[in-house]
Amino acid sequence: MKKLFIILLLLFSACTSITNKFFETAIIQYKDVIDADGILLIIPSVGCTGCITGAEYFINENFNKYPNAIYVFTNISSVKLMKLKMPLVPFDTSNNIIIDTMNKFYDTNNPNKIYPTVIHIKNHKVVSIDYISPEQKLSVEELMKT
């Protein structure tokens, strides 16, 4: 039983490391927009409908509350529809919005790709990754602060 636990722990660590590297690569590719330290809120266009809608609502209502956050919209099915869903977000004039049409932040190998994601970074390295999912106990606002 102890060996199984150790094996599972190593597998989890390896998966986490791969996920961190994936996001760190995307962060570096957008280093002209993303500061070395900060928070990313990544919203996929398709996935867990309730989770995505909740994150979109949060951004629409709280955009100005987090001026140092970067909002990344990825796996976009329609930019026009995305903008219509969040009329209070200044998509065309803000420096802290990334419309990721190249899907640099959309990891097709990550089973959590269907959830909005909060990433804290320090020195362009991923410090923490939290998925906004039905299992998540913390609100988007709490995740943005932690």
C-alpha positions in Angstrom: 0.0 0.0 0.0 2.8 2.4 0.9 4.5 1.7 -2.5 1.3 2.5 -4.3 1.0 5.8 -2.5 4.5 6.7 -3.4 4.0 5.8 -7.1 0.8 7.8 -7.2 2.5 10.8 -5.6 5.3 10.6 -8.1 2.8 10.4 -11.0 0.9 13.4 -9.6 4.2 15.4 -9.3 5.2 14.5 -12.8 1.8 15.6 -14.2 1.9 18.8 -12.2 5.4 19.6 -13.5 4.3 19.0 -17.1 1.3 21.3 -16.6 3.5 24.0 -15.0 5.9 23.7 -17.9 3.1 24.0 -20.5 1.8 27.2 -18.9 5.3 28.6 -18.3 6.0 28.2 -22.0 2.8 30.1 -22.9 3.6 32.8 -20.4 7.0 33.3 -21.9 5.4 33.5 -25.4 3.3 36.4 -24.1 6.0 38.0 -22.0 5.3 41.4 -23.7 1.9 41.4 -22.0 2.4 39.3 -18.9 4.6 40.7 -16.1 7.1 38.4 -14.3 4.8 38.3 -11.3 1.0 38.3 -11.3 -2.2 36.4 -11.8 -3.7 34.9 -14.9 -7.4 34.0 -15.2 -7.7 31.7 -18.2 -11.2 31.2 -19.7 -11.8 28.5 -22.3 -14.6 29.2 -24.6 -15.9 25.6 -24.5 -16.0 23.3 -21.5 -17.9 23.3 -18.2 -20.7 25.7 -19.1 -21.6 26.7 -15.6 -18.0 27.2 -14.5 -17.2 29.3 -17.6 -20.3 31.4 -17.3 -19.5 32.1 -13.7 -16.0 33.2 -14.5 -17.2 35.4 -17.4 -19.7 37.0 -15.0 -16.9 37.5 -12.5 -14.7 39.3 -15.1 -17.6 41.4 -16.4 -18.5 42.6 -12.8 -14.9 42.8 -11.4 -12.7 43.7 -14.3 -11.5 47.0 -12.8 -11.0 45.5 -9.3 -8.0 43.5 -10.4 -6.0 45.9 -12.7 -2.8 43.7 -12.4 -4.5 40.5 -13.4 -4.2 39.2 -17.0 -7.4 37.7 -18.5 -6.7 35.1 -21.1 -9.5 33.9 -23.4 -8.6 30.7 -25.2 -10.1 28.0 -27.4 -12.4 30.6 -28.7 -15.3 29.6 -30.9 -16.5 33.2 -31.6 -14.7 36.4 -30.6 -17.9 38.3 -31.3 -20.0 36.2 -29.1 -17.4 36.3 -26.3 -17.4 40.1 -26.4 -21.3 40.2 -26.4 -21.4 38.1 -23.2 -19.2 40.6 -21.3 -20.2 44.1 -22.4 -18.4 45.8 -19.5 -15.0 44.4 -20.4 -12.9 46.8 -22.6 -11.6 44.1 -25.0 -10.3 46.5 -27.6 -8.6 49.0 -25.3 -7.2 47.0 -22.3 -3.6 45.9 -22.0 -4.4 43.1 -19.6 -6.5 41.0 -22.0 -5.2 38.2 -24.2 -7.4 36.8 -26.9 -5.4 33.6 -27.4 -6.5 32.7 -31.0 -3.4 30.5 -31.3 -4.5 28.4 -28.2 -1.1 28.7 -26.5 -2.9 28.5 -23.1 -5.2 25.6 -24.2 -3.5 22.3 -23.3 -5.4 19.6 -25.1 -3.6 16.9 -23.0 -4.9 18.4 -19.7 -8.1 16.8 -18.5 -8.9 20.1 -16.6 -8.8 22.2 -19.9 -12.6 22.5 -19.7 -12.4 24.7 -16.5 -11.4 28.3 -16.1 -8.0 28.4 -14.5 -6.3 30.8 -12.0 -2.6 30.8 -12.2 -0.3 32.7 -9.9 3.2 33.4 -11.3 6.5 34.6 -9.8 9.5 35.3 -12.0 7.6 33.9 -15.0 7.3 30.6 -13.1 4.0 29.0 -12.1 3.5 29.1 -8.3 0.0 27.7 -8.2 -2.7 26.5 -10.5 -6.4 26.3 -9.4 -9.2 25.2 -11.6 -12.7 26.7 -11.2 -14.7 23.5 -11.2 -17.7 22.1 -9.3 -15.2 20.5 -6.8 -13.4 23.8 -6.1 -14.4 25.1 -2.6 -13.1 28.6 -3.1 -14.8 31.4 -5.1 -13.1 33.0 -8.1 -12.5 36.1 -5.9 -10.8 34.0 -3.2 -8.6 32.3 -5.8 -7.6 35.6 -7.3 -6.3 36.7 -3.9 -4.5 33.6 -2.6 
